[in-house]
Amino acid sequence: MKRIVLFDGDCNFCDSSVQFIIKRDPAAHFLFTSLQSDKGVELVKQYNIPADVDSLVLIAKGRAYTKSSAALHIAKKLDGLWHLSFLFILVPRKIRDGVYDYVAKNRYKWFGKKEDACMLPPPEMRKRFI
């Protein structure tokens, strides 16, 4: 079963993160959908994801991972040395999520928000979005 990454479709940083994942996931372990899409809303309800989660979610093996746990479980499947960052799972979640929350809270200020139009991915990448 494919892993699904839910992301904030209005966030430039989140969009860049999706592009980063795609480039390092040639085996196509991940599918993507925005939290704002119909499928995203459906998955949020299905997996009882808290309403205040507005950045990155990973759904894998029937479970939803949020915040730093989502990012680290994604990194674990990426090519290159990125999988080594999964070792940060040993850092207590409260500390990891504190750093994650700080970046998430400031992401619009630092990286901006998408305008009305979004990039249309090339056909080979489009099949990765649900």
Stockholm file with secondary structure:
# STOCKHOLM 1.0

chainA/1-130         MKRIVLFDGDCNFCDSSVQFIIKRDPAAHFLFTSLQSDKGVELVKQYNIPADVDSLVLIAKGRAYTKSSAALHIAKKLDGLWHLSFLFILVPRKIRDGVYDYVAKNRYKWFGKKEDACMLPPPEMRKRFI
#=GR chainA/1-130 SS CCEEEEECTTBHHHHHHHHHHHHTCTTCCEEEEETTSHHHHHHHHHTTCCTTCCSEEEEETTEEEEHHHHHHHHHTTSSGGGGGGGGGGGSCHHHHHHHHHHHHHHHHHHHCBCCSCCCCCCHHHHTTBC
#=GC SS_cons         CCEEEEECTTBHHHHHHHHHHHHTCTTCCEEEEETTSHHHHHHHHHTTCCTTCCSEEEEETTEEEEHHHHHHHHHTTSSGGGGGGGGGGGSCHHHHHHHHHHHHHHHHHHHCBCCSCCCCCCHHHHTTBC
//
